[in-house]
Amino acid sequence: MTAWILLPVSLSAFSITGIWTVYAMAVMNHHVCPVENWSYNESCPPDPAEQGGPKTCCTLDDVPLISKCGSYPPESCLFSLIGNMGAFMVALICLLRYGQLLEQSRHSWVNTTALITGCTNAAGLLVVGNFQVPGCLQCGTSKLGGLTPLPLERLQMGCCQVSVCPTEHFLSLILGGVFFVHESSQLQHGAALCEWVCVIDILIFYGTFSYEFGAVSSDTLVAALQPTPGRACKSSGSSSTSTHLNCAPESIAMI
């Protein structure tokens, strides 16, 4: 067992704690309304000067979308840090998992495509973390960057990832997209809740890789970085070694 086992757990713990801290700061600074609020008005009087408690009057501009929570200082500074650190850790996890499967002679298009979409995840986090402009474009970028890679990465999973429910993830993703395009305050708030469920789900999913990362070594990173046109393996019942692309049958566990 190596120290790499801490990487997926650290990503989940750091990101989940961080985004909830950003949310709490945004609520205390009256930049968004709390998630338990379902009452929205067309307009509100100016806020009193004192802060420290949640807003009592909310409009559609105060819907607690994750990207909205990190749009204004001071919480935008922490949100940017979380996005940058999270992007680096996501890219590293995807690269190590890619190399780990190469070590197991699983050189396939599924593994390569999952690596590419995992890097898309990291790029999406960088965009959202460094361009805090509230609005539909950023929310869509956040969902695309964070949620697109998940289906293919589920094909890379080991025994521990089956505990993450894909039905909950895809249902919240679809409902969030449907609710977001409507102007109803109730549906807009529902879209925000679906976004939170999606993000928490994918962060927990990344954390479950800690089981497989107990076998990661320096050779894993080398295998991921070097080109592998062919891999050597031993034929069953023989001590001779043959080199070809798919020398071992692939077993992909799908949910």
N, C-alpha and C positions, 0 to 999 in steps of 0.2 A: 504494500500500500504506500502511495506517495502523497506529497503535499498537494498535488494537482486535484485531489478530491475536494479541497476547500474552494476551488474556483467556481463551480456551479452553485454551491451553497452561498458563497459570498455574493454572487450576482443577484440571487433571489433575495437574500436578506438586505443587502445594500439598496437595491432598487425599490423593493416594496416599502421598506422603512422610509426611504427618501421621498417617494412620491406622496405618501401619506403625510409626511412632514410639510411638503410643499403645499398640499391641500389645506392643512391646518393653518399655515401662515396666510394663505390666500383668504380663508374664511375670517381670520382675526383682523386682517387688513381691509375687509369689506370689498375684496375683488371678485369673489364668487359667493354664492349662497350655499348653505350646507346641503348635503345629499338628502337629508330627511325632509327638506322643504319641497312641497309640491304646489305651493301657491305663488303665482306670478301675476304681476300687474303690468299694465301698458306703460305706466310711468310712475316714478317715485320722487318724493321731495328730496332735496339735498341731504346727504348723511350728516349727522352731527360730527363735530370735530373729534370727539373722543372715540377711540377704537378699543378693541380688546374683547369684543363679543360679536356674534354673527349678525348679519343684516336682518332687519325686521321687515323690510320692503324689498322685493326682488322683481327684476324684469328679465326678459329673455337674454339680456346681455350678461346676466349673472349665473347662467346655467353652469354647473361645476364640471365641465369637460376637463380632462387631464391637461390638455394643451392650454386651456384657458387659465387653469390654476397657476401655470408657470409663465404667464404672459407679462406680468408686471413686477418691478422690483419691490421689495428685496427678494421675494421668493424665486424670481426668474434666475438669479445667480445660482442658487442651489439646484434649480431645475436644469440649468445648462451643465453643471458639474455631473449630475446624475446621467444626463444624456450622453456626455462624452465618455465617462467611465463605463457606462453600460454598453456603449457601442464597442469599445475596445474588448471588454470581457466576452461579449457575444461573439465577436469575430474570432477570438482566441479559442473559445469553446467549440465553435464550428470547425475550425482548422484542426484542432486536436482530435475531434471525433472523426473527421475525415481521415486523418492519418491512422487512427486506431483501426478503422475498417480496412484500410489498405494493408495493414499488418496482418489482418485476418484473411487476406486474398480476396477482398470484396471490391475489386476495381470495376465499378459499374456506373452507368449513367445516373442511377438514382443517387449514389453517393456524391458524384460530381455536381449534380444539379442541386442537391441539398446544401452543398458548400456555397454555391453561387447565391442561392436564395438566402442563406444565412448571412452572407455579406451584404445582401440587400437590406436585411433587417438592421444591421449595424449602420448602414448608410442612412436609413430612415431615422434612426435614433439621433444621428449626428445632425441631420437637417432640423428635426423638431427641437433638439436641445439648443441649437445655436441661432435659430431664426424664430424668435418668439413673437409672432404676429398673430393675434387672435383672429379666428375666422374659419370658414369652411375648408379652405385649402390646407391649412395646417392640420386640422383634425383629420382630413382624408389622408394626408401624408403620414401622420402618426399611425393610423390604422394600417395603411399599406405597408409601411416599413416594418411595423412590429408583428403583423399577423400573417402576411403572405408566406413566409418561409415555413410556418408551422406544419402544414400538411406533409411536405416532403421530409421534414426533419423527423416526423413521427415514423417514417419508414426506416430511419437509421436507429431507432430506439433499441434499448436492451430490455431486460426483464422488468426494470423498475418503472418505466414510463407508462405501463399499462394502467397505472393508478390514476393518470390524468384523463379526465373524461372529455373526449373530443366532441360529444354531442353538446355539452354545455358551451364549449368554446364557439362552435360554428353557429349554434342557435343565437347566442348573444351577438355575434358578429353580424349575422343577417338582420336580426331585429334592430340592432343599433343603426345599420345603414338605412333601413326602411323608415325608422322613426326620425332620423336626423333631417331628412328632406322635407318633413312636414313643419308647418309653422305653429302647430299646437304646442302650448307650453308644457302640457303633460307628456306629449310624445318627445319633445326635446329633452325633457328631464329623464325620460326613460332611455333615450339614446345615450345620455351621459352615464347612467348606471350600467348599461350594456358595455360601454367602453371600459369602465373600471373592471368589470368582470373579465373581459377579454384580456386586458393587460395583466391582471393578477394571475389568470390561468396560464398565460405563456411564461411568466416569470417563475411560477411553480414548476412548470414543465422543464425549464432549463435547469432548475435545481435538482431534478431527479437524475441528472447525468452524473451526479457525484458517485453513484454506485459503480458505473463503468470506468470513471476516471481514477479509480483506485489502481488500475493496471496501466496507467499512462506512464511513460518514461521518456527520456531524451530521444530514444530511437523513434518514438511516435512522432515527435515534431520533425525529425529528419525525414521520415517517410512521407509526411504531408508536404514538405517543401521541395523535395527532389522529384524530378520527372520519373515516372514509372511506366515505360512503354511495355514492359513485360515483367512478370514476377516468377520466381523460381519456386517450384513445389515438388514434392515427392509423390510419385504415383503409388497407388495403393498396392501393397504386396511386392514392392520393389524398392531398392535403395537408390535407383537412378533418379536424377533430377531433370525435369523438363521445364521449359520456359514458354508460357503462353499467357494470354490476357486473362482468361477466366479459368484458372487451374483448379479452383475449388467451387463447388456449387454454392450459390447464394441462398441464404435463408433470411427472408425479410419478414419480420413480424408486423402485420398490419392490424390496426384497430378498426 
